[in-house]
Amino acid sequence: MDGTPLKQTYRIGETSGLFGIGADSLRYYERLGIVVPRREPNGYRVYDLSDMYKLTIIKELRGLGFSMKQIAEYLEGQNVDKTIAMLEDEQAIIERKLDELKRRQVTLARRVDTIRKTKEARIGAIEIVDRPRRRCMKMAGHLERDEEMDLLIQELHRRSGSTMPHLLTVPIGAFLAQDAIMQGATNVYDGIFFIVEDEKAPANFELPAGQYLTTRYQGGYEQNGRLLIKLLDFAHEHALPLAGQPFELYEIDNRDTADEREFITTMELPLDAKHAD
């Protein structure tokens, strides 16, 4: 310490810089009657040390998610019982945040593991795979451009609400427009969907448990017309009865890489439940 006494008063610009709180927010607190600085004869706002104490509390509690209404009620007639109640509320908020961080940690670890396994998976092989029941959120819409796909994905995620995981981690798929593809089109779809892994989250349809004819390809989506025909030919040659619309699952896509050559996509055709190997 150099012996210089602490300032006893601060103007709004100094206070804003000291606390990292915008001047507009400080004026808002004043309108609410929570922190009301005195005025100098020239009209300038002057904050004293008691105001600094209140701003310290406000900043801390806002960071924990408390509303200005809750903070105002706490500061009005502040006492030990109110402090205990506020601290207990803080504990509950921290616990909820920790729970959410743990869930995000698990989700992110699962996504990293999925990407790594996908990079090592076989490309081009046609296989019959047993799939579990998959709950989904679906949105219909004819799509012919990647930009349309991205917009529809954003809209579906918005409609799905706060229970839906982050877009970087949720499995995304799209239904292929089979009739258009059979006429020579590629990269054409009839709708998109998310696979909902949380049983508590909303879903509006299911991919049923059962056998699916699958193939995995790497690179751009213009391949999917040729590959769908190849998959349908395989089903015909092996007398495999189909039971629904073909779809793709985007295992590695533009959420993970800007290099289209790194995209990895699985195409699936549901087989009739009566089919046996």
Backbone torsions as a table, in degrees:
resi	resn	phi	psi	omega
1	MET	NA	139.0	-178.9
2	ASP	-97.5	5.8	177.4
3	GLY	87.5	-5.9	179.6
4	THR	-70.1	125.0	-178.8
5	PRO	-66.7	148.1	176.9
6	LEU	-67.3	146.0	175.3
7	LYS	-67.0	145.3	179.5
8	GLN	-98.1	-18.9	-179.4
9	THR	-138.7	152.4	-178.5
10	TYR	-140.9	140.4	174.4
11	ARG	-80.5	172.2	-171.0
12	ILE	-62.9	-38.1	179.6
13	GLY	-65.7	-41.2	178.3
14	GLU	-65.6	-41.8	-179.8
15	THR	-64.7	-41.8	178.5
16	SER	-59.7	-45.2	-179.8
17	GLY	-68.9	-36.4	-177.8
18	LEU	-65.6	-40.3	-175.4
19	PHE	-101.2	-7.8	-175.4
20	GLY	67.0	30.6	178.6
21	ILE	-112.5	127.1	-177.8
22	GLY	-61.2	150.1	179.3
23	ALA	-60.4	-34.3	178.0
24	ASP	-63.3	-38.7	178.2
25	SER	-66.0	-40.8	178.0
26	LEU	-61.7	-41.0	176.8
27	ARG	-65.2	-35.5	177.9
28	TYR	-64.6	-43.4	177.7
29	TYR	-60.6	-35.8	178.8
30	GLU	-67.0	-42.8	179.3
31	ARG	-62.7	-32.9	178.3
32	LEU	-75.9	-12.3	-179.1
33	GLY	80.2	16.9	-177.7
34	ILE	-87.1	-48.2	175.9
35	VAL	-127.1	106.8	-175.7
36	VAL	-116.3	100.2	180.0
37	PRO	-71.4	155.5	174.2
38	ARG	-77.8	164.8	-179.3
39	ARG	-113.0	137.8	172.2
40	GLU	-77.0	165.5	179.0
41	PRO	-55.5	-29.9	179.1
42	ASN	-82.8	1.8	177.3
43	GLY	93.8	-7.9	180.0
44	TYR	-68.3	140.7	175.5
45	ARG	-75.9	140.3	178.8
46	VAL	-131.3	122.2	-179.9
47	TYR	-99.9	131.4	177.8
48	ASP	-103.2	-174.8	-174.1
49	LEU	-66.7	-30.8	176.6
50	SER	-67.5	-34.0	174.7
51	ASP	-66.2	-38.3	179.5
52	MET	-61.8	-37.8	178.3
53	TYR	-61.7	-46.4	-179.8
54	LYS	-63.8	-40.9	-179.9
55	LEU	-65.3	-34.3	176.5
56	THR	-61.8	-44.7	179.0
57	ILE	-65.1	-44.9	-179.3
58	ILE	-58.8	-47.2	-178.1
59	LYS	-61.7	-42.2	-179.6
60	GLU	-64.8	-47.2	-176.0
61	LEU	-72.3	-34.2	175.4
62	ARG	-64.0	-37.0	178.2
63	GLY	-65.1	-23.5	178.1
64	LEU	-92.5	-1.2	175.3
65	GLY	97.7	8.2	178.1
66	PHE	-72.9	143.8	177.7
67	SER	-78.7	161.6	177.4
68	MET	-64.0	-31.5	177.3
69	LYS	-63.1	-44.8	178.5
70	GLN	-63.3	-41.2	-178.6
71	ILE	-66.5	-41.5	179.2
72	ALA	-62.0	-41.4	179.2
73	GLU	-65.3	-35.5	179.3
74	TYR	-67.8	-44.9	-176.2
75	LEU	-71.9	-23.3	179.5
76	GLU	-80.3	111.7	-178.9
77	GLY	68.3	41.9	-178.3
78	GLN	-58.4	132.0	177.9
79	ASN	-147.5	-179.9	-175.3
80	VAL	-63.5	-42.9	-179.3
81	ASP	-62.3	-41.1	177.2
82	LYS	-63.7	-39.3	179.8
83	THR	-64.4	-43.5	178.2
84	ILE	-60.4	-45.8	179.9
85	ALA	-61.9	-41.5	-179.9
86	MET	-66.0	-41.9	178.9
87	LEU	-64.2	-38.4	176.8
88	GLU	-65.3	-38.1	175.3
89	ASP	-63.0	-40.5	177.6
90	GLU	-60.4	-43.4	179.0
91	GLN	-59.7	-43.7	-179.9
92	ALA	-63.5	-40.8	179.1
93	ILE	-64.4	-44.1	179.5
94	ILE	-62.2	-41.3	178.5
95	GLU	-62.5	-41.3	177.7
96	ARG	-64.1	-41.1	178.8
97	LYS	-65.3	-39.5	178.1
98	LEU	-63.8	-41.3	177.3
99	ASP	-61.1	-42.5	-179.9
100	GLU	-66.0	-40.4	178.3
101	LEU	-64.0	-38.7	177.5
102	LYS	-63.7	-42.3	178.0
103	ARG	-63.3	-40.8	178.9
104	ARG	-65.8	-37.7	179.0
105	GLN	-61.5	-44.5	178.8
106	VAL	-63.5	-44.2	-178.8
107	THR	-62.8	-44.1	-179.6
108	LEU	-66.7	-39.9	178.3
109	ALA	-62.8	-39.4	179.0
110	ARG	-65.2	-39.8	-179.9
111	ARG	-66.2	-42.6	177.4
112	VAL	-60.1	-44.1	179.9
113	ASP	-62.8	-40.8	179.4
114	THR	-63.2	-45.2	-179.9
115	ILE	-62.1	-43.6	-180.0
116	ARG	-63.0	-43.5	179.2
117	LYS	-66.9	-36.9	179.8
118	THR	-64.3	-39.1	179.0
119	LYS	-60.6	-28.2	-177.2
120	GLU	-96.8	-3.1	-174.4
121	ALA	-74.0	159.7	179.0
122	ARG	-70.6	137.9	178.5
123	ILE	-109.4	134.0	171.8
124	GLY	92.6	-17.6	-179.6
125	ALA	-73.0	143.2	174.3
126	ILE	-101.4	125.5	-174.6
127	GLU	-138.1	154.6	169.3
128	ILE	-99.4	123.1	-172.6
129	VAL	-124.4	137.7	173.3
130	ASP	-83.0	124.7	179.5
131	ARG	-114.8	144.3	172.9
132	PRO	-77.3	169.7	172.1
133	ARG	-58.8	135.5	-179.5
134	ARG	-126.7	114.0	177.3
135	ARG	-79.1	141.3	-173.7
136	CYS	-140.4	157.9	164.9
137	MET	-110.6	125.4	-172.3
138	LYS	-121.6	145.8	171.4
139	MET	-135.3	124.9	-179.9
140	ALA	-82.2	157.2	178.0
141	GLY	159.0	131.4	-178.6
142	HIS	-76.0	126.4	-174.2
143	LEU	-127.3	132.6	178.6
144	GLU	-129.2	-3.1	-179.6
145	ARG	-133.5	149.7	179.6
146	ASP	-60.5	-35.5	-179.5
147	GLU	-63.6	-37.8	177.2
148	GLU	-64.8	-39.9	177.9
149	MET	-60.7	-47.3	-178.1
150	ASP	-62.4	-41.4	179.7
151	LEU	-65.3	-41.5	-179.3
152	LEU	-67.5	-36.1	176.5
153	ILE	-61.9	-45.1	178.8
154	GLN	-61.6	-42.0	-179.4
155	GLU	-65.7	-42.5	179.0
156	LEU	-64.6	-40.3	178.5
157	HIS	-63.4	-39.8	178.4
158	ARG	-63.7	-44.3	-179.1
159	ARG	-67.4	-26.1	-176.3
160	SER	-73.2	-17.9	173.5
161	GLY	85.3	-174.2	-172.0
162	SER	-71.2	-14.0	-179.5
163	THR	-78.7	-14.1	-178.8
164	MET	-78.6	133.4	178.9
165	PRO	-63.3	171.0	178.9
166	HIS	-59.9	144.8	-177.3
167	LEU	-58.3	-26.7	-179.7
168	LEU	-70.2	-16.0	-174.5
169	THR	-115.1	-18.5	-174.9
170	VAL	-80.0	134.3	176.7
171	PRO	-67.4	129.5	-177.0
172	ILE	-117.7	140.4	177.1
173	GLY	-139.6	171.9	178.0
174	ALA	-148.5	142.7	177.3
175	PHE	-84.3	128.1	-179.9
176	LEU	-75.8	138.7	175.8
177	ALA	-80.5	86.6	-169.8
178	GLN	-60.3	-43.0	-178.5
179	ASP	-60.8	-44.2	179.8
180	ALA	-65.7	-39.3	-179.7
181	ILE	-66.5	-38.3	178.6
182	MET	-65.7	-18.8	177.5
183	GLN	-95.4	8.7	173.7
184	GLY	108.9	-3.2	179.8
185	ALA	-78.6	161.6	172.7
186	THR	-137.1	160.5	175.5
187	ASN	55.0	44.4	179.7
188	VAL	-123.5	136.4	-170.5
189	TYR	-136.0	159.4	178.0
190	ASP	-110.1	6.8	179.5
191	GLY	154.4	165.7	-179.4
192	ILE	-125.1	163.9	178.6
193	PHE	-153.7	157.6	169.9
194	PHE	-109.0	142.8	168.8
195	ILE	-86.2	123.2	-175.6
196	VAL	-95.4	105.0	-175.4
197	GLU	-84.5	-21.2	177.6
198	ASP	-86.1	116.8	-178.0
199	GLU	-63.2	-19.8	179.7
200	LYS	-84.8	-14.9	-178.2
201	ALA	-80.0	153.4	-178.9
202	PRO	-68.3	150.2	176.3
203	ALA	-146.0	148.3	179.6
204	ASN	-121.2	3.1	170.0
205	PHE	-166.5	171.4	-178.6
206	GLU	-131.9	144.7	161.8
207	LEU	-90.7	114.6	-171.8
208	PRO	-68.6	154.9	172.7
209	ALA	-64.1	145.3	179.1
210	GLY	152.9	-163.5	-177.7
211	GLN	-96.1	140.3	-180.0
212	TYR	-131.0	136.9	173.1
213	LEU	-85.1	123.9	-170.7
214	THR	-131.8	155.4	167.3
215	THR	-148.8	154.6	-178.2
216	ARG	-122.4	134.6	178.5
217	TYR	-130.8	158.5	-177.6
218	GLN	-119.1	139.4	179.1
219	GLY	108.7	-160.7	-173.0
220	GLY	-69.3	159.3	-174.1
221	TYR	-79.1	-7.0	177.4
222	GLU	-65.3	-12.2	177.0
223	GLN	-75.8	-17.9	-164.8
224	ASN	-68.9	-24.6	175.8
225	GLY	-64.2	-50.0	179.3
226	ARG	-61.9	-40.6	-177.0
227	LEU	-72.3	-34.3	176.4
228	LEU	-64.3	-43.3	178.0
229	ILE	-61.5	-40.7	177.4
230	LYS	-61.4	-40.7	180.0
231	LEU	-68.1	-40.9	178.5
232	LEU	-66.2	-39.4	177.3
233	ASP	-62.6	-40.6	178.8
234	PHE	-61.8	-44.1	179.2
235	ALA	-61.6	-41.1	-179.9
236	HIS	-66.1	-44.8	-177.8
237	GLU	-63.7	-31.2	-176.5
238	HIS	-104.2	13.2	176.9
239	ALA	52.8	46.1	178.9
240	LEU	-94.8	114.9	-178.0
241	PRO	-74.6	126.9	-178.9
242	LEU	-87.8	155.0	-172.8
243	ALA	-137.2	22.5	180.0
244	GLY	168.7	-176.5	-175.0
245	GLN	-77.7	139.1	176.2
246	PRO	-69.0	152.0	178.3
247	PHE	-148.4	165.5	176.6
248	GLU	-117.8	150.4	172.2
249	LEU	-121.0	128.3	-173.2
250	TYR	-94.2	95.2	-175.4
251	GLU	-77.4	-42.3	170.5
252	ILE	-132.3	122.1	-176.3
253	ASP	-144.5	-157.9	-174.1
254	ASN	-71.2	-5.0	169.7
255	ARG	-74.4	-22.6	-173.1
256	ASP	-109.5	-26.3	-176.0
257	THR	-155.4	146.7	174.2
258	ALA	-89.8	-6.1	-178.7
259	ASP	-94.1	107.2	-177.2
260	GLU	-57.8	-27.0	180.0
261	ARG	-65.1	-19.2	-179.9
262	GLU	-91.7	-6.8	179.1
263	PHE	-60.3	138.5	173.3
264	ILE	-131.1	127.1	-173.7
265	THR	-131.1	138.9	173.5
266	THR	-105.5	131.2	175.4
267	MET	-103.8	136.1	-176.9
268	GLU	-133.0	141.4	173.6
269	LEU	-122.6	118.8	178.5
270	PRO	-69.3	135.7	177.4
271	LEU	-98.8	152.2	178.0
272	ASP	-59.5	138.2	-176.2
273	ALA	-60.9	-21.5	-178.4
274	LYS	-80.2	-11.4	-178.6
275	HIS	-65.3	139.7	173.3
276	ALA	-131.6	149.8	179.1
277	ASP	-62.2	NA	NA
